Amino acid sequence: MIDGVVLRDLVTHSDQRGFFREIIRCTDEFFIEGFGQWSHSLMFGGVTKAWHLHKIQTDWWYVYNGVLRVGLCDMRKDSSTYKKTMDFLMGDLQPARIVKIPPGVAHGCKAIQGPVNLFYVTSHIYNPDDEIRIPYNDPEIDFDWITGPPIN
């Protein structure tokens, strides 16, 4: 795990009518940074959006449908997990969960099975001065969006 990144399993209450799933409460310690904006991103299959990070903003991601490959890389030089990467799937047929992405952690995603609907809450409203873009194939980040993780 990358320091400060939290993958939180969600509780789903299912019955013959469907299900109910609570994503975030304002009282959750997990959500201590607070609410700034709620956004929705629709991605078609095969689309990659990588990389960017924020200086002050925290993100919380939830995938409603489709399968999303999430890539994270700790770019905080003073972090104990500096340059460590994470690679995991969210969405259909995956554990129901939300991911918290702290400032300084580069993040990106690839729609493995689309369309993918990604809903995300941010701790601040959009500010282009807070966002740092990084090329998807930056040699400083040990992550391959093209071939994907090795098959074990």
C-alpha positions as CSV (number, residue, x, y, z in Angstrom):
1,M,0.0,0.0,0.0
2,I,1.0,3.6,-0.6
3,D,1.0,5.7,2.6
4,G,-2.3,7.6,2.9
5,V,-4.1,5.6,0.2
6,V,-7.1,3.8,1.6
7,L,-9.1,1.1,-0.1
8,R,-12.3,0.8,2.0
9,D,-14.6,-2.1,1.5
10,L,-18.3,-1.1,1.3
11,V,-21.2,-2.9,2.9
12,T,-24.0,-3.9,0.5
13,H,-27.5,-4.7,1.7
14,S,-29.1,-6.9,-0.9
15,D,-32.6,-8.4,-1.2
16,Q,-35.0,-9.5,-4.0
17,R,-35.5,-5.8,-5.0
18,G,-31.8,-5.0,-5.5
19,F,-29.3,-3.5,-3.1
20,F,-28.4,-0.5,-1.1
21,R,-24.8,0.6,-0.6
22,E,-23.5,3.5,1.5
23,I,-20.4,5.1,-0.1
24,I,-19.3,8.0,2.2
25,R,-20.6,9.7,5.3
26,C,-19.4,13.2,6.3
27,T,-18.7,11.8,9.7
28,D,-16.3,9.1,8.4
29,E,-12.7,9.5,9.5
30,F,-11.9,8.3,6.0
31,F,-13.6,11.5,4.8
32,I,-11.9,14.0,7.2
33,E,-10.6,16.3,4.4
34,G,-14.3,17.2,3.6
35,F,-16.4,17.9,0.6
36,G,-15.5,20.3,-2.3
37,Q,-17.0,18.8,-5.4
38,W,-18.8,15.6,-6.7
39,S,-18.0,14.6,-10.3
40,H,-18.9,11.9,-12.8
41,S,-16.6,10.6,-15.6
42,L,-17.9,8.3,-18.3
43,M,-15.1,6.4,-20.1
44,F,-15.6,4.1,-23.1
45,G,-13.7,0.7,-23.2
46,G,-10.0,1.0,-23.8
47,V,-9.7,4.7,-22.7
48,T,-6.7,5.5,-20.6
49,K,-6.5,8.7,-18.5
50,A,-3.1,9.0,-16.9
51,W,-1.3,10.6,-15.0
52,H,-2.0,13.5,-12.8
53,L,-1.7,14.5,-9.2
54,H,-2.9,17.3,-6.9
55,K,-0.9,19.5,-4.5
56,I,-3.7,20.0,-2.0
57,Q,-6.8,18.0,-3.2
58,T,-7.8,14.6,-2.0
59,D,-9.9,12.3,-4.3
60,W,-12.4,9.5,-3.4
61,W,-13.2,7.2,-6.3
62,Y,-16.2,4.9,-6.7
63,V,-16.9,2.9,-9.9
64,Y,-20.6,2.4,-10.6
65,N,-20.3,0.1,-13.5
66,G,-17.7,-1.3,-16.0
67,V,-14.2,-2.4,-15.0
68,L,-11.6,0.2,-14.3
69,R,-7.9,-0.4,-13.8
70,V,-6.5,2.0,-11.3
71,G,-2.8,3.0,-11.2
72,L,-1.3,5.0,-8.3
73,C,2.3,6.2,-7.8
74,D,3.5,8.0,-4.7
75,M,5.4,11.1,-5.9
76,R,5.9,12.6,-2.4
77,K,9.7,12.7,-1.9
78,D,9.3,12.8,1.9
79,S,7.0,9.7,2.0
80,S,8.0,6.3,3.2
81,T,6.4,4.9,0.1
82,Y,8.0,7.3,-2.4
83,K,7.8,5.9,-6.0
84,K,5.8,2.9,-4.9
85,T,3.0,2.0,-7.3
86,M,-0.4,0.3,-6.9
87,D,-2.3,-1.5,-9.6
88,F,-5.9,-2.8,-9.0
89,L,-9.3,-3.1,-10.5
90,M,-12.6,-1.5,-9.4
91,G,-16.1,-2.0,-10.7
92,D,-18.2,-5.0,-12.0
93,L,-17.3,-8.4,-10.4
94,Q,-14.7,-6.6,-8.1
95,P,-15.0,-6.1,-4.4
96,A,-17.4,-3.2,-3.7
97,R,-15.0,-0.5,-2.4
98,I,-13.9,3.1,-2.6
99,V,-10.4,4.4,-2.9
100,K,-9.0,7.5,-1.2
101,I,-6.2,9.2,-3.1
102,P,-4.2,11.8,-1.1
103,P,-2.4,14.8,-2.5
104,G,0.9,14.0,-4.1
105,V,-0.1,10.6,-5.3
106,A,-0.2,10.4,-9.1
107,H,-3.3,8.6,-10.3
108,G,-4.7,7.3,-13.6
109,C,-7.1,4.8,-14.9
110,K,-7.9,2.6,-17.9
111,A,-11.4,1.4,-18.8
112,I,-10.8,-2.3,-19.1
113,Q,-14.5,-3.1,-19.7
114,G,-16.6,-0.2,-20.7
115,P,-18.4,1.9,-20.5
116,V,-17.2,2.8,-17.1
117,N,-19.0,5.3,-14.9
118,L,-16.6,6.7,-12.3
119,F,-18.1,8.9,-9.6
120,Y,-15.6,10.9,-7.5
121,V,-15.7,13.3,-4.6
122,T,-12.9,15.9,-4.2
123,S,-11.9,17.8,-1.1
124,H,-11.7,21.1,-3.1
125,I,-13.5,22.5,-6.1
126,Y,-11.6,22.2,-9.4
127,N,-8.6,24.4,-9.6
128,P,-6.3,23.9,-12.6
129,D,-3.4,25.4,-10.6
130,D,-3.6,22.4,-8.2
131,E,-3.3,19.8,-10.9
132,I,0.0,18.5,-12.3
133,R,-0.1,16.4,-15.5
134,I,2.4,13.7,-16.2
135,P,2.7,11.7,-19.4
136,Y,1.2,8.2,-19.3
137,N,4.6,6.7,-20.2
138,D,6.8,8.8,-17.9
139,P,10.0,6.8,-17.2
140,E,10.0,8.0,-13.6
141,I,6.9,5.9,-12.9
142,D,7.3,2.1,-13.1
143,F,3.9,1.4,-14.6
144,D,2.9,0.0,-18.0
145,W,-0.6,1.0,-19.2
146,I,-0.2,-0.8,-22.5
147,T,0.6,-4.4,-21.6
148,G,-0.8,-4.4,-18.1
149,P,0.3,-6.4,-15.0
150,P,2.0,-9.8,-15.4
151,I,-0.2,-12.9,-15.4
152,N,0.6,-15.0,-12.3
